[in-house]
Amino acid sequence: MAGNSRRQGAVRKTGSKKGPTVGSGGQRRRALEGKGPTPKATERKGHKASRLAASAARRAASPSPSSPKRPSGPSGARRAGREGNELVAGRNSVVEALRASIPATALYVAERIESDDRVKEALKLSAELGIPLLEAPRSELDRLTDGAIHQGLALQVPPYDYADVPALVRRAHNKGEVPLLLALDGVTDPRNLGAVIRSAGAFGAHGVVVPERRAAGMTASAWKTAAGAAARIPVARATNLTRALVALKEQGVFVVGLDGNGTVDVGDLEVAGDPICLVVGSEGKGLSRLVKETCDLVVRIPIAASTESLNAGIAASIALYEVARRRSA
């Protein structure tokens, strides 16, 4: 009967011994601990950003056969691979380089970049010039530009293909013209080199010679300063400038150095109508001793006593003008 039934209470197990309870071995505590900072998207295997970064690197290392190939120098020769490539970083710098028609192999654009007038112009110019567009994560751009302030844009400029010195003389002869060359001795500023190339193009010179060491080369800065003339005026690199000048003399070229202590004013240069190579030294130091001794003649540019020297770009422009004036007369 219900009245006689007893309520069943909790039953305590008496068979177990008292002692320490079996725990989790610290697993629960460790499960609650953090696992460190979340890796970047580009470092996570299988993530879309990681795949895009790897794809961009592969495409840059091996340009697509369908991508238009652009010459890296007036000779039209191309150099494969990424060794020696230069990256122009920053929106203003990239736009200026594209406006100057600098040969480039790729334009890197950051993913989800905030577009402005400079970005739009960079994309427009790169399309007109046939430069491949590569989208990459900002972390990849940081790596490619060595942490420079790229603002989401970077332009890859290939190594310049230098001409050989004798080819400059042949180039003039092939055009039926009297050779007019320029050689730079110890000029280390690429903007000065660009200015010299621009003047060479303006006054009908056939090429510029630069030493291989301790001298400015054809960088993006030189291309920009040349303002398009670098696409028409070849630049030759000489392992030893003195030997290169001797070789030019053997080809019948008169070597004329520019120096403040010259014996003749550049405006009175009688050999201006002959094959000639004008040698310009660096500002302040001027021509080195060996180069000066190799010259057939050393001329000066008359300047006011208060002015110590002219930079290479200005000195070359004045000398080229005087040669062009005498040739036209």
C-alpha positions in Angstrom: 0.0 0.0 0.0 1.0 3.5 -0.5 0.8 4.3 3.1 3.3 1.7 4.0 5.8 2.4 1.2 9.0 4.1 2.2 10.6 6.9 0.2 13.8 5.7 -1.5 16.6 8.0 -0.5 20.1 8.5 -2.0 22.3 5.4 -1.8 25.9 6.0 -0.7 28.4 3.6 -2.2 30.5 2.1 0.6 32.8 0.0 -1.5 35.1 2.8 -2.6 38.1 4.0 -0.6 38.7 7.5 0.4 41.7 9.1 -1.3 42.6 11.6 -4.1 40.2 11.8 -7.0 41.4 11.1 -10.4 41.9 14.4 -12.2 42.3 15.5 -15.8 46.1 15.8 -15.6 46.0 19.5 -16.3 44.3 19.0 -19.6 41.3 21.2 -18.8 43.6 24.0 -17.5 45.8 23.8 -20.7 42.7 23.9 -22.8 41.8 27.2 -21.3 45.2 28.7 -22.1 45.7 30.8 -25.3 47.5 29.4 -28.3 49.4 32.6 -29.1 48.7 35.3 -31.7 46.7 34.4 -34.8 49.1 34.0 -37.7 48.9 36.4 -40.6 46.6 35.4 -43.4 49.5 35.0 -45.8 51.2 32.6 -43.4 48.2 30.3 -43.0 48.4 27.3 -45.3 45.4 27.0 -47.6 44.2 30.6 -46.9 43.2 32.6 -50.0 45.7 35.4 -49.1 48.5 32.8 -48.8 47.7 31.3 -52.2 47.5 34.8 -53.8 50.9 35.8 -52.4 52.5 32.5 -53.7 50.9 33.0 -57.1 52.1 36.6 -57.4 55.7 35.5 -56.5 55.6 32.8 -59.1 54.2 35.1 -61.8 56.9 37.7 -61.1 59.6 35.1 -61.2 58.3 33.7 -64.5 56.4 36.3 -66.6 53.6 34.9 -68.6 54.4 34.2 -72.2 51.3 36.2 -73.2 52.5 39.3 -71.3 54.1 41.8 -73.6 57.9 42.0 -73.3 59.4 45.4 -73.1 63.0 46.3 -73.9 65.2 47.4 -71.0 67.5 49.5 -73.1 67.7 51.1 -76.5 69.3 48.0 -78.0 66.0 46.1 -77.4 67.7 43.3 -75.6 65.9 41.7 -72.7 67.3 40.0 -69.5 65.3 37.3 -67.8 65.0 36.6 -64.1 64.6 38.9 -61.1 68.3 39.4 -60.2 69.1 43.1 -60.1 65.5 44.2 -60.5 64.7 47.6 -58.9 61.4 48.4 -57.2 60.1 51.9 -57.4 57.8 52.3 -54.3 55.2 54.9 -53.5 52.2 56.3 -55.4 53.9 59.5 -56.6 57.2 57.8 -57.6 55.3 55.0 -59.5 53.2 57.5 -61.4 56.2 59.7 -62.3 58.1 56.6 -63.5 55.2 55.5 -65.6 54.8 59.0 -67.1 58.5 58.8 -68.1 57.8 55.5 -69.9 60.4 53.6 -67.8 60.6 50.0 -69.0 58.9 47.9 -66.3 58.0 44.2 -66.0 55.3 44.4 -63.4 53.1 46.8 -61.4 52.3 45.5 -57.9 49.0 46.6 -56.4 48.0 45.9 -52.8 44.8 43.9 -52.2 41.8 46.2 -51.4 43.8 49.3 -52.0 42.1 52.6 -51.4 41.9 54.2 -54.8 42.7 57.8 -55.5 43.7 59.8 -58.6 47.3 58.5 -58.5 46.2 54.9 -58.3 43.8 55.3 -61.2 46.5 57.0 -63.3 49.0 54.3 -62.5 46.6 51.6 -63.5 45.7 53.5 -66.7 49.4 54.1 -67.7 50.4 50.5 -67.0 47.6 49.2 -69.2 48.6 51.6 -72.0 52.3 50.5 -71.7 51.4 46.8 -71.5 52.8 46.3 -68.0 51.4 43.2 -66.2 49.4 44.0 -63.1 50.0 41.8 -60.0 47.8 42.0 -57.0 49.6 41.1 -53.8 48.9 41.3 -50.0 50.5 44.3 -48.2 52.8 41.9 -46.3 54.2 40.7 -49.6 54.7 44.3 -50.7 56.4 45.1 -47.4 58.8 42.2 -48.1 59.5 43.1 -51.7 60.2 46.8 -50.9 62.3 46.0 -47.8 59.8 47.9 -45.6 59.7 51.1 -47.7 56.6 53.2 -47.7 54.9 51.8 -50.8 51.3 53.1 -50.2 50.1 50.0 -52.0 52.0 50.5 -55.2 55.4 49.2 -56.4 56.8 49.2 -59.9 59.4 46.5 -60.9 62.1 47.8 -63.2 64.4 45.2 -64.9 68.2 45.5 -65.1 69.4 47.8 -67.8 71.1 46.2 -70.8 74.3 48.2 -71.4 75.8 48.6 -74.9 79.5 48.0 -75.5 81.7 51.0 -76.2 82.7 50.2 -79.8 79.0 49.8 -80.7 78.4 53.5 -80.0 80.9 54.5 -82.8 79.4 52.0 -85.2 75.9 53.4 -84.4 77.0 56.8 -85.5 78.7 55.5 -88.7 75.6 53.4 -89.6 73.5 56.7 -89.4 76.1 58.4 -91.7 77.0 60.9 -88.9 80.2 62.0 -87.3 80.5 60.3 -83.9 79.8 62.4 -80.8 80.0 60.6 -77.5 80.1 61.5 -73.8 82.0 59.7 -71.0 81.5 60.3 -67.3 84.4 60.0 -64.8 83.4 59.5 -61.2 79.8 60.8 -61.5 77.9 59.0 -58.8 74.5 60.7 -58.8 72.0 58.9 -61.2 70.1 62.2 -61.6 73.3 63.7 -63.1 73.6 60.7 -65.4 69.9 61.2 -66.4 70.5 64.9 -67.1 73.6 64.0 -69.3 71.5 61.5 -71.3 68.8 64.2 -71.8 71.3 66.7 -73.1 72.9 64.0 -75.3 69.5 63.4 -76.9 68.9 67.2 -77.3 72.3 67.9 -79.1 72.6 64.8 -81.3 75.1 62.7 -79.3 75.3 59.0 -80.1 75.9 57.5 -76.7 77.2 57.8 -73.1 80.0 55.8 -71.5 80.0 55.2 -67.7 82.5 53.2 -65.6 81.4 50.0 -64.0 82.6 50.8 -60.5 82.1 53.9 -58.3 79.8 55.5 -60.8 76.1 56.0 -61.3 74.2 53.4 -63.4 70.9 53.3 -65.2 68.5 53.2 -62.2 64.9 54.3 -62.2 66.0 57.7 -61.0 68.3 58.1 -64.1 65.4 57.0 -66.3 63.1 59.6 -64.8 65.6 62.5 -65.1 66.4 61.6 -68.7 62.7 62.3 -69.5 62.4 59.7 -72.3 65.8 60.3 -73.9 67.1 57.1 -72.3 64.9 55.1 -74.7 66.9 56.7 -77.7 70.4 57.2 -76.3 72.3 54.0 -75.5 74.6 53.8 -72.4 77.7 51.7 -72.5 79.5 50.5 -69.3 83.3 50.2 -69.3 85.2 47.9 -66.9 88.0 50.4 -67.1 87.3 53.9 -68.3 90.9 54.7 -69.2 91.2 51.6 -71.4 87.9 52.4 -73.0 89.1 55.9 -74.0 92.3 54.4 -75.4 90.1 52.0 -77.5 88.1 54.9 -78.8 91.2 56.8 -79.8 92.2 53.7 -81.8 88.9 54.0 -83.6 89.7 57.5 -84.7 87.8 59.3 -81.9 89.4 62.5 -80.5 89.1 62.4 -76.6 88.5 65.8 -75.1 88.3 66.3 -71.3 86.5 69.1 -69.5 88.4 70.6 -66.6 88.7 74.1 -65.0 92.4 74.1 -65.7 92.0 73.4 -69.4 94.2 75.2 -72.0 91.4 76.0 -74.5 87.9 77.4 -74.1 85.2 74.9 -75.1 83.8 77.5 -77.5 87.1 77.5 -79.4 87.4 73.8 -79.9 88.7 73.3 -83.4 88.2 69.6 -83.6 84.4 69.9 -82.9 83.6 68.7 -86.4 85.7 65.5 -86.0 84.7 62.2 -84.2 84.8 63.3 -80.6 84.3 62.0 -77.1 83.7 64.6 -74.3 84.8 63.4 -70.9 83.1 65.0 -67.9 84.4 64.6 -64.4 82.5 64.8 -61.1 81.7 68.1 -59.4 84.5 69.2 -57.1 87.0 66.4 -58.0 86.9 66.8 -61.7 88.8 64.4 -63.9 90.9 61.7 -62.4 94.7 61.8 -63.1 94.8 58.8 -65.4 91.8 59.8 -67.4 93.1 63.4 -67.7 96.4 62.1 -69.0 94.6 59.9 -71.6 92.8 62.9 -73.1 94.1 64.3 -76.4 93.0 67.8 -75.2 91.6 69.4 -72.1 89.2 72.3 -72.5 87.6 74.6 -69.9 84.2 76.2 -69.6 84.7 79.9 -68.7 82.8 80.7 -65.5 82.8 83.4 -62.8 85.5 83.2 -60.2 83.0 83.0 -57.4 81.6 79.7 -58.9 83.9 76.8 -58.0 82.5 74.2 -60.4 79.6 73.0 -62.4 77.8 69.7 -61.9 78.2 67.1 -64.6 74.8 67.6 -66.2 75.3 71.4 -66.7 78.9 71.0 -67.9 77.9 68.4 -70.4 75.0 70.5 -71.7 77.3 73.5 -72.3 80.0 71.5 -74.0 77.5 69.6 -76.2 75.9 72.9 -77.2 79.2 74.4 -78.3 80.1 71.3 -80.3 76.6 71.3 -82.0 77.0 75.0 -82.7 80.4 74.6 -84.4 79.2 71.6 -86.4 76.2 73.5 -87.7 78.4 76.5 -88.6 
